[in-house]
Amino acid sequence: MERKFEGKVALVTGGSSGIGRASAIAFAREGAKVIIGDIAIAGGEETVNMIRQSQGEAIFVKAEVSNAIEVQAMVDKAIEIYGRLDFGFNNAGIGGSLFTPTANYSEETWDRVIAINLRGVWLCMKYEIRQMLKQGGGAIVNTSSTTGLVGSTFAASAYSASKHGVLGLTKTAALEYARNGIRVNAVCPSMIRTPMGDDLLRDDPKREAPLVARLPMGRWGTPEEVAETVLWLCSEAASFITGHAVAIDGGFLAQ
């Protein structure tokens, strides 16, 4: 069976674990060559090894997404090694101080969350789009959150603000480049079983039951379920879709 991304190249940030790892593996499964960008070297190299063990092709590039020089170098490495860039999944992010009220939030943590979650997505888009314009097209997916669509008392102000900002970036870039063959969309996961998701429970495991109870499906989502949506948004099956935020939330926002 022909794989749908044969001959294509995908860049995935935050690919050392969770949604990023699952998406990198899924891109490779469909034939794409994958660049994994992350600051977590061991986890990123482990993802590369997992892909290679399944006869896929991938490389790891250490990159801090809030650093313009490192982001440009990451995209340049993709072009140097593979000659093109078809897909960008800008997924790297941090939670910050969860369950911390706005008035108690530290400036240092606020600045760090915005730098990674919002500035990082913008920088990745900046250099991905420049390359895609040269090629005549491409597809970008950014990771937002259901807390980028509605407020939240557990995700805290910086995280929610950054994820709302990601949707503004997504919609604006989608309009700017719609006639250049570049589509830009976002995924908005709810409670997904990842290391970041586990951070919600680290201080108090008793939080899990009421959080899960808020989801109509009554369970956590999986990184693989998010990955399949990312791949669909990058595929020709979504060729007339741009500027949208796709909720992967077990029905949460339907309430």
C-alpha positions in Angstrom: 0.0 0.0 0.0 1.3 3.4 -0.9 2.1 5.6 2.1 0.5 9.1 1.8 3.6 11.1 2.8 6.1 9.2 0.7 8.9 11.7 -0.3 7.7 14.4 2.0 9.5 16.0 4.9 8.0 16.8 8.3 9.4 18.9 11.2 8.0 18.2 14.6 9.0 20.2 17.7 8.6 18.8 21.1 9.1 15.4 19.7 10.9 13.8 22.6 7.7 12.6 24.2 3.9 12.7 24.3 2.0 14.2 21.4 5.2 15.2 19.5 6.7 11.7 19.7 3.4 10.1 18.6 3.1 12.5 15.7 6.7 12.0 14.6 6.2 8.2 14.6 3.0 8.6 12.6 4.6 10.9 10.0 7.4 8.3 9.5 4.9 5.5 9.3 3.3 7.3 6.4 6.6 7.6 4.6 7.7 11.1 5.6 11.3 11.9 6.6 11.1 13.5 10.0 13.2 16.1 11.8 12.6 16.1 15.6 13.4 19.4 17.4 13.6 19.5 21.1 15.8 20.5 24.0 15.5 17.0 25.6 18.3 15.2 23.8 17.8 11.7 25.3 14.1 11.7 24.5 14.5 13.1 21.1 17.2 10.6 20.2 14.9 7.8 21.6 12.2 8.9 19.2 14.6 8.8 16.3 15.6 5.3 17.3 12.0 4.2 17.5 11.4 5.5 14.0 14.5 3.9 12.6 13.6 0.5 14.2 10.4 0.6 12.1 12.5 1.3 9.0 11.6 5.0 9.0 14.0 7.9 8.5 14.5 10.7 11.1 17.1 13.0 12.6 17.2 14.9 15.9 18.2 18.5 16.1 18.6 20.1 19.5 16.7 23.4 19.4 15.3 25.9 21.9 12.2 27.1 20.1 12.2 30.5 21.8 15.7 31.2 20.3 15.5 32.5 16.8 19.1 31.4 15.9 18.4 27.8 17.0 15.0 27.7 15.2 16.5 29.0 11.9 19.4 26.4 12.3 16.8 23.6 12.8 15.0 24.5 9.6 18.2 25.0 7.8 19.3 21.5 8.9 16.1 20.0 7.5 16.8 21.6 4.1 20.5 20.6 4.2 19.7 17.0 4.9 16.4 16.5 3.1 16.2 19.3 0.6 12.7 20.5 1.4 10.1 21.0 4.1 6.5 20.0 3.5 5.0 19.9 7.0 5.6 21.8 10.2 4.0 20.6 13.5 4.8 23.3 16.0 4.1 21.4 19.2 6.8 22.2 21.8 5.3 23.7 24.9 5.4 23.9 28.7 2.7 24.1 31.3 4.1 26.6 33.7 2.6 27.0 37.2 -0.6 25.0 37.0 -3.5 25.8 39.4 -1.9 29.1 40.2 -4.3 32.1 40.3 -3.4 35.1 38.1 -2.5 37.4 41.0 -0.1 34.8 42.4 1.6 34.0 39.1 5.3 34.9 39.0 6.7 37.1 36.2 9.6 34.8 35.6 7.2 31.8 34.9 4.9 34.0 32.8 7.7 35.1 30.6 9.0 31.5 30.2 5.6 30.1 29.2 4.9 32.9 26.7 8.5 32.5 25.3 8.1 28.8 24.6 4.4 28.4 23.9 3.8 31.6 21.8 7.0 33.1 20.7 8.3 29.6 19.9 5.4 28.8 17.6 5.8 32.2 15.9 9.5 31.6 15.3 8.9 28.1 13.9 6.2 29.4 11.6 8.5 32.3 10.4 11.2 30.1 9.2 9.0 27.2 8.0 6.9 29.6 5.9 9.9 31.2 4.3 11.0 27.7 3.1 7.5 26.7 2.0 7.2 29.9 0.0 10.3 28.9 -2.0 8.8 25.5 -2.7 5.3 26.7 -3.6 3.4 25.3 -0.6 3.2 23.2 2.6 1.1 22.6 5.6 1.6 23.8 9.2 -0.2 22.6 12.4 0.2 24.4 15.7 -0.6 22.9 19.1 -3.0 25.0 21.0 -5.4 23.6 23.6 -9.0 23.6 24.7 -7.7 26.3 27.1 -6.9 28.3 24.0 -10.7 28.3 23.2 -12.1 28.7 26.7 -10.8 29.9 30.1 -9.6 27.5 32.7 -9.0 27.6 36.4 -6.5 24.7 36.3 -4.3 25.5 33.3 -3.5 29.0 34.7 -3.3 32.4 33.1 0.0 32.2 31.2 -0.7 28.8 29.6 -4.2 29.8 28.6 -3.0 33.2 27.3 -0.3 31.5 25.2 -2.7 29.0 23.7 -5.2 31.7 22.9 -2.3 33.5 21.2 -1.4 30.5 19.1 -4.9 30.5 17.6 -4.5 34.2 16.7 -1.2 33.4 15.0 -2.7 30.4 13.2 -5.7 32.3 11.8 -3.6 35.3 10.7 -1.0 33.2 8.9 -3.7 31.1 7.3 -5.2 34.2 5.8 -1.8 35.7 4.8 -0.6 32.7 2.9 -3.9 31.0 1.7 -3.0 31.9 -1.9 0.5 30.7 -1.6 -0.4 27.0 -1.2 0.4 27.1 2.5 -2.3 25.9 4.9 -2.1 26.7 8.6 -4.3 25.0 11.2 -4.2 24.2 14.9 -5.2 21.3 17.2 -6.7 21.9 20.6 -6.3 18.9 22.8 -8.1 18.5 26.1 -6.8 16.0 28.7 -4.3 13.9 26.9 -2.2 11.2 28.8 1.3 12.7 28.3 4.0 13.8 30.8 2.5 17.3 30.7 -0.9 15.9 31.4 0.5 14.0 34.4 1.8 17.3 35.8 -1.9 18.1 36.5 -1.9 15.3 39.1 1.6 15.4 40.5 0.8 17.5 43.6 -2.6 15.9 44.2 -3.6 12.6 42.5 -7.2 13.2 43.8 -7.6 15.8 41.1 -7.9 13.1 38.4 -11.4 11.9 39.0 -13.2 15.3 38.9 -11.1 16.3 35.8 -12.0 13.2 33.9 -15.6 13.5 35.0 -15.8 16.8 33.1 -15.2 14.9 29.8 -18.3 13.4 28.2 -16.3 10.4 27.0 -15.1 9.8 30.6 -11.5 9.1 29.8 -8.1 10.7 28.9 -7.3 11.1 25.2 -4.1 9.5 23.9 -1.2 11.1 22.0 -1.9 8.8 19.1 -5.4 10.2 18.8 -4.0 13.8 18.5 -1.3 12.6 16.0 -3.9 11.2 13.7 -5.7 14.5 13.5 -2.4 16.3 12.9 -1.6 14.0 10.0 -5.1 14.4 8.6 -4.7 18.2 8.6 -1.4 17.9 6.7 -2.9 15.5 4.2 -4.7 16.1 0.9 -7.8 15.0 2.6 -7.9 18.4 4.3 -6.8 20.4 1.2 -9.6 23.0 1.6 -9.1 23.5 5.3 -7.1 26.4 6.7 -7.3 28.7 9.7 -9.2 26.3 11.9 -8.8 25.1 15.4 -9.7 21.4 15.7 -10.7 20.4 19.2 -9.6 16.9 20.3 -11.5 16.9 23.6 -13.8 13.9 24.2 -16.8 16.2 23.8 -15.7 18.7 26.4 -16.5 21.8 24.4 -19.9 20.5 23.3 -21.2 21.0 26.9 
